[in-house]
Amino acid sequence: MATNESVSGTRLDGGATGGTRGTTTIADNVVSTIAGIAVRETDGVYSVGKGASRALGAVKDRVSRSSDPGRGVKVEVGEKQTAIDLDIVVEYGATIVETARNIRTNVTDAVQTMTGLEVVEININVTDVHVPGSDDDEDEDETSGNSRVR
């Protein structure tokens, strides 16, 4: 049985069938990290997070040379269950309904397998569609030496 120890985590009773041998505490950011990784591994997802959080996260990632897999993921963790909210950008051409279904399957499987918590709800907010070449070309022009003007 899991008990909500604090806002920042869930404590699960421990282990063997012979009785409790300790406790395991799962922090909320653990669930958001697991969910974030599962979302990013789903076909049709270009990125996770809203525009401002993606921009700030990109700067943070460059400075720290690491990424935050929980960015764009909000979780509520209870005693035995969790609810997850996601902000995503889909790739142009991806079927949004199918992508959302695959996200729900991947996230549910990952979170339930790794934590034992029941995922009762996954709300997906599609904030944008990424069109290939729309922002990629700007980056290439800045980085390549093939400028029209020298």
KAFENWO-V161247 format. One record per backbone hydrogen bond with DSSP energy under -1.0 kcal/mol. CO is the residue of the C=O (numbers start at 1). NH is the residue of the N-H. Records with the same first field share a line. If there is no record, write none. Layout:
CO->NH + NH
This chain:
1->13
3->5 + 11
6->9
8->28
9->6
10->26
11->3
12->24
16->19
22->14
24->12
26->10
27->30 + 31
28->32
29->33
30->34
31->35
32->36
33->37
34->38
35->39
36->40
37->41
39->42
42->45
44->91
47->89
50->54
51->55
52->56
53->57
54->58
55->59
56->60
57->61
58->62
59->63
60->64
61->65
68->71
70->73
72->87
74->85
76->83
80->118
81->78
82->120
83->76
84->123
85->74
86->125
87->49
88->127
89->46 + 47
90->130
91->94
95->99
96->100
97->101
98->102
99->103
100->104
101->105
102->106
103->107
104->108
105->109
106->110
107->111
108->112
109->113
110->114
111->115
112->116
118->82
121->84
123->86
125->88
128->90
130->92
131->134
135->139
136->140
137->141
138->142
139->143
140->144
